[in-house]
Amino acid sequence: MTVEKLLYHITDLDNLESILQQGGLLANNVVNEKGVEYENIAHNNIQDRRSMKTVPLPPNGDLHDYVPFYFAPRSPMLYAIYKGQVEGYELGQEHIIYLVSRTDVIHNAQLKYVFTDGHAVMVFTEFFKDLQELDKIDWDVMNSRYWFDTEEDPDRKRRRQAEFLVHKGIPIDILLGFAVKNEEMKRKVEDVIHKYNFNKPVAIRDWYY
């Protein structure tokens, strides 16, 4: 039986039209090869490290050859956006949307993937390929509303940032739907997706700070 776990990718609303035009989410290296413009919501210094981090399992490459998903909402990355700590990004968490998929859907589509037990650039993080090894993920931390490091457990933040990495890209029809912060954003997402005759659900969720 294929393990079913929800997966969460966050991006700026302004990137949604481009994602639909391209037919799906593309890895950073593919985006750059195609010359696709996008609103960056990530720390540039972390992106530099990701571009140099080799994936030790097939299909290999570096982290920018993969589309990253988290195993839980309310990520440390979103918290940094909420606190205004991402240089060059000033639209805030209200402008962030979730694109949601699931491990079994990606597996059954025969897409290539790997996953990690923590933030993919960290030296102690391990990589896996077999969905039966999803038990290596710390689901207690994933299911916790708060993920901050503590004196007793100074590794919580790294584990909360475990990643499911899809090679090269993920077709738009592999997405289950979208999540947003409020009714205004729901209308905006629906306006964009209906323009492209893409009719997956858009839900308001308490996945923000």
N, CA, C and O of each residue as an XYZ file, in Angstrom:
836
protein
N       0.839     -1.197      0.000
C       0.000      0.000      0.000
C       0.875      1.249      0.000
O       1.836      1.338      0.765
N       0.547      2.206     -0.850
C       1.312      3.447     -0.922
C       0.912      4.373      0.221
O      -0.274      4.580      0.476
N       1.904      4.927      0.905
C       1.650      5.809      2.038
C       1.072      7.137      1.544
O       1.574      7.726      0.587
N       0.009      7.597      2.210
C      -0.666      8.835      1.815
C      -0.377      9.934      2.835
O      -0.874      9.889      3.960
N       0.419     10.910      2.441
C       0.708     12.063      3.289
C       0.542     13.329      2.460
O       1.039     13.422      1.337
N      -0.159     14.298      3.027
C      -0.329     15.571      2.329
C       1.001     16.306      2.230
O       1.867     16.182      3.096
N       1.142     17.076      1.152
C       2.355     17.842      0.870
C       1.977     19.277      0.563
O       0.938     19.536     -0.044
N       2.830     20.219      0.987
C       2.502     21.638      0.918
C       3.633     22.427      0.266
O       4.767     22.409      0.745
N       3.323     23.113     -0.818
C       4.276     24.013     -1.483
C       3.710     25.418     -1.384
O       2.537     25.637     -1.684
N       4.538     26.377     -0.962
C       4.059     27.758     -0.879
C       4.732     28.623     -1.936
O       5.896     28.431     -2.288
N       3.949     29.585     -2.431
C       4.463     30.529     -3.418
C       3.644     31.806     -3.334
O       2.618     31.853     -2.656
N       4.097     32.831     -4.020
C       3.354     34.087     -4.070
C       2.211     33.973     -5.077
O       2.341     33.311     -6.107
N       1.103     34.618     -4.771
C      -0.048     34.618     -5.680
C       0.346     35.025     -7.096
O      -0.178     34.482     -8.069
N       1.264     35.976     -7.210
C       1.644     36.485     -8.529
C       2.326     35.431     -9.398
O       2.467     35.626    -10.606
N       2.750     34.319     -8.798
C       3.379     33.245     -9.577
C       2.365     32.252    -10.142
O       2.709     31.419    -10.981
N       1.119     32.339     -9.686
C       0.145     31.308    -10.047
C      -0.138     31.274    -11.547
O      -0.215     30.199    -12.141
N      -0.292     32.440    -12.154
C      -0.597     32.461    -13.586
C       0.532     31.820    -14.392
O       0.281     31.060    -15.327
N       1.769     32.129    -14.026
C       2.916     31.536    -14.712
C       2.950     30.021    -14.524
O       3.262     29.287    -15.461
N       2.630     29.551    -13.320
C       2.595     28.110    -13.051
C       1.585     27.429    -13.968
O       1.856     26.364    -14.523
N       0.425     28.049    -14.122
C      -0.602     27.479    -14.994
C      -0.182     27.543    -16.460
O      -0.438     26.611    -17.223
N       0.459     28.636    -16.849
C       0.930     28.766    -18.231
C       1.974     27.702    -18.560
O       2.004     27.175    -19.672
N       2.833     27.389    -17.580
C       3.896     26.402    -17.788
C       3.388     24.965    -17.660
O       4.103     24.016    -17.981
N       2.158     24.818    -17.193
C       1.585     23.483    -17.051
C       1.945     22.785    -15.762
O       1.702     21.587    -15.616
N       2.528     23.525    -14.812
C       2.859     22.926    -13.529
C       3.955     23.678    -12.811
O       4.457     24.695    -13.290
N       4.318     23.155    -11.646
C       5.426     23.705    -10.867
C       6.740     23.196    -11.436
O       6.905     21.995    -11.649
N       7.667     24.097    -11.681
C       8.961     23.733    -12.248
C      10.071     23.944    -11.225
O      10.013     24.872    -10.418
N      11.074     23.084    -11.262
C      12.252     23.252    -10.414
C      12.995     24.528    -10.794
O      12.908     24.990    -11.932
N      13.725     25.094     -9.837
C      14.433     26.361    -10.068
C      15.330     26.320    -11.297
O      15.346     27.263    -12.088
N      16.079     25.227    -11.460
C      16.983     25.146    -12.610
C      16.220     25.144    -13.929
O      16.690     25.707    -14.918
N      15.056     24.522    -13.950
C      14.228     24.512    -15.162
C      13.657     25.902    -15.416
O      13.624     26.364    -16.556
N      13.209     26.564    -14.358
C      12.700     27.940    -14.470
C      13.762     28.850    -15.072
O      13.473     29.650    -15.962
N      14.990     28.724    -14.584
C      16.079     29.571    -15.079
C      16.431     29.249    -16.528
O      16.715     30.151    -17.316
N      16.413     27.964    -16.878
C      16.695     27.572    -18.264
C      15.658     28.149    -19.225
O      15.989     28.564    -20.335
N      14.404     28.171    -18.787
C      13.318     28.658    -19.632
C      13.202     30.184    -19.613
O      12.490     30.769    -20.430
N      13.907     30.824    -18.675
C      13.819     32.272    -18.557
C      12.489     32.755    -18.017
O      12.047     33.857    -18.342
N      11.840     31.931    -17.185
C      10.549     32.296    -16.602
C      10.774     33.281    -15.454
O      11.592     33.030    -14.568
N      10.052     34.392    -15.470
C      10.149     35.361    -14.380
C       9.196     34.958    -13.259
O       8.095     34.470    -13.513
N       9.630     35.167    -12.014
C       8.776     34.805    -10.887
C       9.098     35.670     -9.680
O      10.180     36.249     -9.582
N       8.146     35.747     -8.768
C       8.312     36.479     -7.509
C       8.994     35.553     -6.511
O       8.425     34.541     -6.102
N      10.217     35.905     -6.121
C      10.992     35.068     -5.206
C      10.574     35.336     -3.763
O      10.531     36.488     -3.332
N      10.267     34.277     -3.017
C       9.868     34.442     -1.616
C      10.904     33.843     -0.659
O      10.659     33.745      0.544
N      12.051     33.447     -1.192
C      13.028     32.691     -0.399
C      14.238     33.540     -0.016
O      14.524     34.559     -0.644
N      14.939     33.101      1.022
C      16.209     33.715      1.411
C      17.246     33.458      0.317
O      17.478     32.307     -0.053
N      17.864     34.508     -0.198
C      18.840     34.327     -1.276
C      20.048     33.505     -0.832
O      20.582     32.711     -1.607
N      20.480     33.696      0.425
C      21.655     32.939      0.883
C      21.353     31.445      0.981
O      22.221     30.614      0.712
N      20.123     31.104      1.366
C      19.730     29.691      1.413
C      19.620     29.133     -0.004
O      19.998     27.989     -0.258
N      19.099     29.949     -0.929
C      18.983     29.493     -2.315
C      20.360     29.192     -2.908
O      20.521     28.237     -3.668
N      21.344     30.012     -2.556
C      22.712     29.756     -3.029
C      23.216     28.407     -2.509
O      23.848     27.644     -3.240
N      22.931     28.129     -1.251
C      23.361     26.854     -0.671
C      22.622     25.679     -1.313
O      23.206     24.617     -1.530
N      21.340     25.873     -1.615
C      20.567     24.804     -2.249
C      21.123     24.475     -3.633
O      21.154     23.315     -4.044
N      21.561     25.515     -4.342
C      22.068     25.286     -5.701
C      23.365     24.480     -5.693
O      23.743     23.890     -6.706
N      24.043     24.460     -4.547
C      25.316     23.737     -4.452
C      25.196     22.403     -3.713
O      26.166     21.651     -3.620
N      24.005     22.114     -3.190
C      23.807     20.885     -2.411
C      23.454     19.726     -3.338
O      22.419     19.749     -4.005
N      24.310     18.722     -3.376
C      24.091     17.551     -4.224
C      23.106     16.591     -3.562
O      23.206     16.308     -2.368
N      22.169     16.104     -4.339
C      21.231     15.083     -3.856
C      21.910     13.718     -3.983
O      22.295     13.329     -5.086
N      22.066     12.981     -2.874
C      22.896     11.770     -2.889
C      22.205     10.519     -3.433
O      22.825      9.459     -3.524
N      20.932     10.637     -3.791
C      20.185      9.491     -4.316
C      19.697      9.790     -5.728
O      19.509     10.956     -6.074
N      19.487      8.758     -6.556
C      18.947      8.980     -7.904
C      17.577      9.654     -7.823
O      16.798      9.344     -6.922
N      17.270     10.564     -8.741
C      18.022     10.912     -9.951
C      19.120     11.959     -9.747
O      19.567     12.579    -10.712
N      19.555     12.160     -8.508
C      20.713     13.014     -8.188
C      20.515     14.462     -8.639
O      19.400     14.981     -8.585
N      21.594     15.118     -9.083
C      21.528     16.548     -9.360
C      21.673     17.346     -8.082
O      22.104     16.814     -7.059
N      21.311     18.636     -8.135
C      21.315     19.459     -6.924
C      19.882     19.800     -6.536
O      18.943     19.475     -7.263
N      19.714     20.456     -5.390
C      18.370     20.719     -4.879
C      17.540     21.580     -5.823
O      16.311     21.502     -5.812
N      18.197     22.400     -6.637
C      17.455     23.239     -7.577
C      16.953     22.466     -8.792
O      16.303     23.033     -9.670
N      17.257     21.162     -8.838
C      16.664     20.293     -9.860
C      15.330     19.712     -9.395
O      14.734     18.886    -10.087
N      14.863     20.143     -8.225
C      13.659     19.570     -7.617
C      12.685     20.666     -7.178
O      13.090     21.769     -6.809
N      11.395     20.334     -7.227
C      10.356     21.185     -6.637
C      10.162     20.734     -5.191
O       9.853     19.567     -4.951
N      10.340     21.646     -4.216
C      10.236     21.243     -2.814
C       8.816     21.381     -2.255
O       8.121     22.365     -2.510
N       8.416     20.386     -1.499
C       7.187     20.434     -0.709
C       7.547     20.191      0.747
O       8.523     19.505      1.051
N       6.741     20.767      1.651
C       6.851     20.442      3.069
C       5.807     19.394      3.439
O       4.842     19.172      2.708
N       6.019     18.754      4.590
C       5.075     17.766      5.100
C       4.059     18.382      6.061
O       3.190     17.676      6.573
N       4.155     19.675      6.310
C       3.234     20.343      7.227
C       3.112     21.810      6.826
O       4.051     22.380      6.270
N       1.965     22.424      7.102
C       1.843     23.870      6.884
C       2.537     24.638      8.005
O       3.174     24.042      8.873
N       2.408     25.975      7.980
C       3.002     26.831      9.019
C       4.494     26.546      9.171
O       4.981     26.300     10.275
N       5.203     26.581      8.064
C       6.632     26.269      8.054
C       7.462     27.415      8.629
O       6.990     28.551      8.689
N       8.694     27.128      9.051
C       9.611     28.200      9.437
C       9.823     29.218      8.318
O      10.026     30.401      8.593
N       9.781     28.776      7.063
C       9.921     29.701      5.937
C       8.770     30.707      5.920
O       8.990     31.900      5.712
N       7.546     30.228      6.137
C       6.400     31.139      6.177
C       6.507     32.084      7.370
O       6.123     33.250      7.277
N       7.025     31.588      8.479
C       7.212     32.436      9.659
C       8.176     33.577      9.352
O       7.952     34.711      9.774
N       9.249     33.279      8.618
C      10.209     34.320      8.235
C       9.537     35.373      7.356
O       9.818     36.564      7.489
N       8.656     34.939      6.464
C       7.905     35.887      5.627
C       6.986     36.733      6.500
O       6.907     37.950      6.329
N       6.296     36.092      7.429
C       5.388     36.779      8.357
C       6.127     37.851      9.163
O       5.587     38.929      9.410
N       7.350     37.553      9.565
C       8.133     38.491     10.377
C       8.893     39.512      9.531
O       9.625     40.340     10.074
N       8.729     39.463      8.209
C       9.414     40.406      7.326
C      10.909     40.187      7.250
O      11.669     41.136      7.056
N      11.342     38.936      7.402
C      12.773     38.627      7.469
C      13.360     38.131      6.151
O      14.536     37.773      6.095
N      12.547     38.107      5.085
C      13.050     37.668      3.781
C      13.364     38.903      2.945
O      12.464     39.605      2.485
N      14.646     39.152      2.760
C      15.085     40.351      2.049
C      14.528     40.367      0.623
O      14.653     39.394     -0.120
N      13.910     41.497      0.262
C      13.391     41.648     -1.090
C      11.948     41.220     -1.260
O      11.356     41.434     -2.318
N      11.369     40.611     -0.220
C       9.956     40.216     -0.306
C       9.165     40.979      0.746
O       9.409     40.828      1.943
N       8.217     41.802      0.300
C       7.521     42.703      1.215
C       6.003     42.570      1.166
O       5.299     43.397      1.745
N       5.486     41.552      0.493
C       4.034     41.415      0.354
C       3.392     40.703      1.541
O       2.171     40.732      1.695
N       4.207     40.063      2.380
C       3.683     39.439      3.592
C       3.016     38.095      3.345
O       2.815     37.674      2.206
N       2.674     37.427      4.464
C       2.117     36.081      4.350
C       0.724     36.062      3.723
O       0.304     35.034      3.191
N       0.002     37.188      3.778
C      -1.338     37.226      3.192
C      -1.312     36.928      1.700
O      -2.294     36.433      1.146
N      -0.189     37.228      1.045
C      -0.079     37.056     -0.408
C       0.463     35.675     -0.782
O       0.651     35.371     -1.960
N       0.712     34.843      0.235
C       1.244     33.494      0.005
C       0.087     32.513     -0.155
O      -0.886     32.552      0.598
N       0.207     31.634     -1.148
C      -0.786     30.582     -1.350
C      -0.117     29.216     -1.208
O       1.080     29.060     -1.454
N      -0.914     28.243     -0.810
C      -0.463     26.852     -0.733
C      -0.926     26.089     -1.965
O      -2.078     26.209     -2.384
N      -0.021     25.302     -2.544
C      -0.365     24.324     -3.563
C      -0.198     22.957     -2.904
O       0.886     22.620     -2.427
N      -1.259     22.183     -2.881
C      -1.294     20.959     -2.079
C      -1.318     19.724     -2.981
O      -2.058     19.675     -3.964
N      -0.500     18.730     -2.633
C      -0.549     17.438     -3.309
C      -0.430     16.346     -2.248
O      -0.616     16.612     -1.061
N      -0.122     15.122     -2.670
C      -0.047     14.009     -1.729
C       0.980     12.996     -2.226
O       1.170     12.832     -3.431
N       1.631     12.329     -1.299
C       2.724     11.419     -1.660
C       2.284     10.329     -2.633
O       2.986     10.049     -3.605
N       1.132      9.713     -2.382
C       0.700      8.608     -3.238
C       0.325      9.074     -4.639
O       0.525      8.348     -5.613
N      -0.220     10.292     -4.742
C      -0.591     10.840     -6.052
C       0.662     11.045     -6.901
O       0.683     10.715     -8.087
N       1.695     11.591     -6.283
C       2.962     11.811     -6.993
C       3.606     10.472     -7.362
O       4.110     10.302     -8.471
N       3.582      9.538     -6.432
C       4.155      8.208     -6.698
C       3.420      7.510     -7.846
O       4.049      6.954     -8.746
N       2.097      7.543     -7.810
C       1.305      6.845     -8.827
C       1.411      7.501    -10.201
O       1.148      6.862    -11.220
N       1.800      8.784    -10.226
C       2.029      9.474    -11.502
C       3.409      9.147    -12.079
O       3.778      9.621    -13.153
N       4.163      8.322    -11.338
C       5.495      7.867    -11.764
C       6.487      9.028    -11.911
O       7.402      8.982    -12.733
N       6.283     10.064    -11.097
C       7.259     11.147    -11.038
C       8.438     10.691    -10.174
O       8.277      9.872     -9.270
N       9.604     11.224    -10.460
C      10.791     10.881     -9.681
C      10.883     11.809     -8.472
O      10.667     13.015     -8.588
N      11.204     11.241     -7.323
C      11.242     12.038     -6.097
C      12.216     11.432     -5.095
O      12.575     10.257     -5.168
N      12.627     12.277     -4.163
C      13.313     11.847     -2.947
C      12.700     12.657     -1.811
O      11.965     13.614     -2.057
N      12.996     12.280     -0.570
C      12.541     13.100      0.550
C      13.578     13.067      1.654
O      14.468     12.217      1.671
N      13.447     14.012      2.580
C      14.442     14.177      3.637
C      13.781     14.154      5.008
O      12.565     14.300      5.131
N      14.606     13.967      6.037
C      14.085     13.996      7.409
C      14.282     15.355      8.072
O      14.024     15.513      9.266
N      14.743     16.342      7.291
C      14.948     17.686      7.818
C      15.285     18.633      6.683
O      15.273     18.242      5.516
N      15.583     19.872      7.021
C      15.948     20.872      6.014
C      17.042     20.305      5.114
O      18.070     19.828      5.593
N      16.806     20.364      3.806
C      17.646     19.608      2.868
C      19.087     20.090      2.791
O      19.954     19.333      2.356
N      19.375     21.327      3.199
C      20.762     21.795      3.104
C      21.585     21.448      4.346
O      22.809     21.574      4.335
N      20.919     21.015      5.409
C      21.629     20.781      6.662
C      22.471     19.507      6.603
O      22.088     18.515      5.984
N      23.614     19.562      7.256
C      24.599     18.490      7.128
C      24.112     17.175      7.741
O      24.508     16.103      7.282
N      23.262     17.238      8.769
C      22.807     16.015      9.440
C      21.570     15.408      8.781
O      21.134     14.320      9.158
N      21.011     16.102      7.808
C      19.788     15.629      7.158
C      20.071     14.410      6.287
O      21.074     14.353      5.575
N      19.162     13.435      6.361
C      19.278     12.223      5.544
C      18.239     12.231      4.428
O      17.160     12.810      4.565
N      18.590     11.571      3.314
C      17.713     11.478      2.144
C      17.184     10.052      1.998
O      17.860      9.081      2.341
N      15.954      9.951      1.478
C      15.299      8.658      1.298
C      14.550      8.640     -0.037
O      14.268      9.689     -0.617
N      14.233      7.429     -0.516
C      13.461      7.277     -1.751
C      12.188      6.450     -1.580
O      11.221      6.638     -2.318
N      12.187      5.550     -0.623
C      11.091      4.596     -0.450
C      10.030      5.196      0.471
O      10.339      5.581      1.598
N       8.780      5.279      0.003
C       7.723      5.862      0.829
C       7.508      5.089      2.126
O       6.964      5.638      3.084
N       7.922      3.834      2.173
C       7.811      3.075      3.422
C       8.730      3.647      4.500
O       8.588      3.322      5.679
N       9.678      4.504      4.091
C      10.582      5.134      5.054
C      10.083      6.506      5.510
O      10.827      7.264      6.133
N       8.844      6.819      5.202
C       8.279      8.067      5.716
C       8.171      8.065      7.239
O       7.933      9.108      7.848
N       8.345      6.895      7.851
C       8.382      6.863      9.314
C       9.639      7.518      9.871
O       9.744      7.728     11.079
N      10.603      7.846      8.994
C      11.799      8.581      9.422
C      11.476     10.059      9.668
O      12.249     10.770     10.310
N      10.340     10.508      9.159
C       9.895     11.880      9.412
C       9.381     11.972     10.842
O       8.732     11.045     11.327
N       9.663     13.080     11.522
C       9.172     13.288     12.884
C       7.741     13.822     12.806
O       7.527     15.031     12.723
N       6.778     12.922     12.831
C       5.380     13.337     12.667
C       4.848     14.071     13.892
O       3.896     14.842     13.774
N       5.438     13.850     15.061
C       5.029     14.628     16.235
C       5.327     16.107     16.021
O       4.496     16.964     16.318
N       6.519     16.400     15.503
C       6.876     17.793     15.210
C       5.997     18.334     14.082
O       5.567     19.486     14.132
N       5.732     17.519     13.075
C       4.891     17.962     11.958
C       3.476     18.303     12.420
O       2.861     19.240     11.911
N       2.970     17.548     13.375
C       1.599     17.750     13.840
C       1.488     18.798     14.939
O       0.385     19.119     15.380
N       2.620     19.333     15.383
C       2.613     20.371     16.419
C       2.368     21.741     15.794
O       2.872     22.041     14.712
N       1.596     22.559     16.483
C       1.377     23.920     15.980
C       2.671     24.724     16.047
O       2.935     25.561     15.184
N       3.470     24.468     17.069
C       4.723     25.200     17.253
C       5.905     24.248     17.084
O       5.876     23.107     17.546
N       6.934     24.740     16.418
C       8.061     23.891     16.026
C       9.395     24.451     16.509
O      10.452     23.948     16.128
N       9.355     25.488     17.346
C      10.596     26.145     17.756
C      11.501     25.182     18.523
O      11.033     24.294     19.236
N      12.817     25.385     18.356
C      13.790     24.606     19.123
C      13.609     24.865     20.615
O      13.219     25.961     21.019
N      13.890     23.861     21.422
C      13.863     24.004     22.876
C      15.203     23.541     23.444
O      16.008     22.934     22.738
N      15.432     23.829     24.708
C      16.666     23.353     25.344
C      16.724     21.832     25.315
O      17.785     21.244     25.104
N      15.570     21.199     25.528
C      15.525     19.738     25.541
C      15.676     19.158     24.136
O      16.178     18.046     23.969
N      15.240     19.913     23.130
C      15.264     19.409     21.747
C      15.625     20.555     20.796
O      14.739     21.200     20.237
N      16.932     20.808     20.613
C      17.376     21.932     19.783
C      17.369     21.634     18.278
O      17.954     22.383     17.496
N      16.709     20.545     17.875
C      16.708     20.132     16.466
C      15.300     20.150     15.854
O      15.099     19.656     14.745
N      14.337     20.714     16.572
C      12.941     20.671     16.105
C      12.747     21.440     14.792
O      12.069     20.963     13.883
N      13.338     22.612     14.704
C      13.150     23.448     13.513
C      13.671     22.748     12.257
O      13.018     22.778     11.214
N      14.841     22.121     12.353
C      15.381     21.397     11.194
C      14.429     20.290     10.761
O      14.162     20.125      9.571
N      13.918     19.532     11.729
C      13.047     18.394     11.396
C      11.709     18.863     10.824
O      11.138     18.205      9.955
N      11.212     20.002     11.313
C       9.944     20.530     10.783
C      10.081     20.888      9.301
O       9.089     20.921      8.573
N      11.304     21.155      8.859
C      11.533     21.566      7.477
C      11.923     20.392      6.570
O      12.529     20.592      5.518
N      11.572     19.171      6.980
C      11.760     18.010      6.102
C      11.060     18.277      4.775
O      10.009     18.918      4.732
N      11.654     17.777      3.691
C      11.171     18.117      2.352
C      10.866     16.873      1.518
O      11.541     15.849      1.620
N       9.844     16.997      0.703
C       9.544     16.023     -0.345
C       9.899     16.702     -1.656
O       9.307     17.724     -2.003
N      10.854     16.152     -2.386
C      11.472     16.820     -3.532
C      11.129     16.080     -4.819
O      11.487     14.915     -4.993
N      10.429     16.773     -5.720
C       9.990     16.167     -6.981
C      10.910     16.633     -8.102
O      11.099     17.833     -8.301
N      11.475     15.690     -8.822
C      12.496     15.990     -9.828
C      11.913     16.744    -11.015
O      10.909     16.333    -11.597
N      12.557     17.851    -11.362
C      12.284     18.678    -12.554
C      10.974     19.459    -12.480
O      10.952     20.651    -12.788
N       9.886     18.810    -12.077
C       8.621     19.527    -12.039
C       7.467     18.615    -11.694
O       7.601     17.392    -11.655
N       6.320     19.244    -11.443
C       5.116     18.493    -11.109
C       3.960     19.045    -11.937
O       3.618     20.219    -11.795
N       3.351     18.233    -12.797
C       2.251     18.712    -13.638
C       1.104     19.258    -12.799
O       0.847     18.783    -11.693
N       0.431     20.242    -13.329
C      -0.607     20.944    -12.581
C      -1.732     20.007    -12.156
O      -2.347     20.225    -11.112
N      -2.015     18.964    -12.947
C      -3.123     18.075    -12.592
C      -2.777     17.131    -11.446
O      -3.640     16.390    -10.974
N      -1.519     17.148    -10.992
C      -1.113     16.352     -9.828
C      -1.441     17.097     -8.528
O      -1.377     16.516     -7.445
N      -1.787     18.372     -8.637
C      -2.187     19.139     -7.457
C      -3.616     18.783     -7.061
O      -4.475     18.578     -7.919
N      -3.861     18.711     -5.754
C      -5.202     18.431     -5.240
C      -6.017     19.697     -5.086
O      -7.246     19.663     -5.152
N      -5.329     20.826     -4.878
C      -6.031     22.081     -4.684
C      -5.126     23.129     -4.069
O      -3.905     22.982     -4.030
N      -5.759     24.197     -3.585
C      -5.045     25.367     -3.079
C      -5.598     25.747     -1.709
O      -6.739     25.429     -1.375
N      -4.770     26.430     -0.923
C      -5.230     26.990      0.345
C      -4.728     28.419      0.466
O      -3.633     28.754      0.013
N      -5.555     29.256      1.090
C      -5.264     30.688      1.214
C      -5.662     31.166      2.607
O      -6.251     30.427      3.395
N      -5.320     32.436      2.889
C      -5.544     32.970      4.232
C      -6.944     33.525      4.440
O      -7.488     33.441      5.541
N      -7.533     34.092      3.390
C      -8.807     34.784      3.590
C      -9.675     34.756      2.327
O      -9.269     34.249      1.281
N     -10.865     35.310      2.455
C     -11.842     35.281      1.359
C     -11.364     36.067      0.146
O     -11.591     35.653     -0.991
N     -10.708     37.189      0.378
C     -10.195     37.990     -0.740
C      -9.193     37.188     -1.573
O      -9.249     37.201     -2.803
N      -8.280     36.495     -0.898
C      -7.293     35.690     -1.620
C      -7.956     34.498     -2.312
O      -7.525     34.088     -3.390
N      -8.981     33.955     -1.708
C      -9.717     32.849     -2.334
C     -10.298     33.302     -3.669
O     -10.190     32.597     -4.672
N     -10.910     34.476     -3.675
C     -11.489     35.001     -4.924
C     -10.405     35.224     -5.976
O     -10.599     34.918     -7.153
N      -9.269     35.755     -5.546
C      -8.189     36.041     -6.496
C      -7.641     34.755     -7.120
O      -7.409     34.698     -8.328
N      -7.436     33.730     -6.300
C      -6.943     32.453     -6.826
C      -7.971     31.845     -7.774
O      -7.615     31.350     -8.844
N      -9.239     31.882     -7.388
C     -10.290     31.320     -8.241
C     -10.370     32.051     -9.572
O     -10.584     31.429    -10.613
N     -10.201     33.362     -9.544
C     -10.220     34.134    -10.797
C      -9.123     33.659    -11.743
O      -9.352     33.509    -12.943
N      -7.926     33.422    -11.195
C      -6.797     33.006    -12.039
C      -7.007     31.595    -12.571
O      -6.842     31.359    -13.768
N      -7.365     30.659    -11.708
C      -7.451     29.267    -12.163
C      -8.617     29.059    -13.124
O      -8.524     28.250    -14.046
N      -9.712     29.784    -12.914
C     -10.858     29.635    -13.824
C     -10.535     30.191    -15.205
O     -11.059     29.718    -16.213
N      -9.676     31.188    -15.242
C      -9.220     31.741    -16.523
C      -8.534     30.663    -17.363
O      -8.558     30.709    -18.593
N      -7.920     29.690    -16.677
C      -7.219     28.602    -17.370
C      -8.016     27.290    -17.324
O      -7.482     26.212    -17.585
N      -9.302     27.410    -16.988
C     -10.181     26.237    -16.919
C      -9.627     25.147    -16.003
O      -9.743     23.953    -16.276
N      -9.025     25.601    -14.916
C      -8.475     24.680    -13.921
C      -9.365     24.758    -12.691
O      -9.433     25.804    -12.047
N     -10.043     23.679    -12.357
C     -11.130     23.763    -11.390
C     -10.893     22.971    -10.114
O     -11.814     22.340     -9.595
N      -9.676     22.998     -9.609
C      -9.405     22.365     -8.315
C      -9.896     23.285     -7.181
O      -9.978     24.499     -7.367
N     -10.220     22.719     -6.016
C     -10.776     23.526     -4.923
C      -9.776     24.513     -4.325
O      -8.569     24.275     -4.299
N     -10.323     25.622     -3.849
C      -9.546     26.641     -3.138
C     -10.172     26.794     -1.755
O     -11.344     27.156     -1.646
N      -9.413     26.525     -0.705
C      -9.942     26.532      0.657
C      -9.241     27.591      1.502
O      -8.055     27.866      1.319
N      -9.992     28.177      2.428
C      -9.410     29.062      3.439
C      -8.985     28.180      4.617
O      -9.798     27.441      5.172
N      -7.722     28.264      4.986
C      -7.190     27.389      6.033
C      -6.414     28.189      7.081
O      -5.865     29.252      6.791
N      -6.382     27.663      8.283
C      -5.636     28.268      9.385
C      -4.191     27.772      9.337
O      -3.693     27.166     10.285
N      -3.544     28.040      8.226
C      -2.172     27.576      7.996
C      -1.195     28.751      7.984
O      -0.133     28.687      7.366
N      -1.573     29.819      8.676
C      -0.791     31.058      8.664
C      -0.538     31.502     10.098
O      -1.075     30.932     11.047
N       0.295     32.538     10.233
C       0.644     33.054     11.559
C      -0.167     34.307     11.875
O      -0.013     34.888     12.949
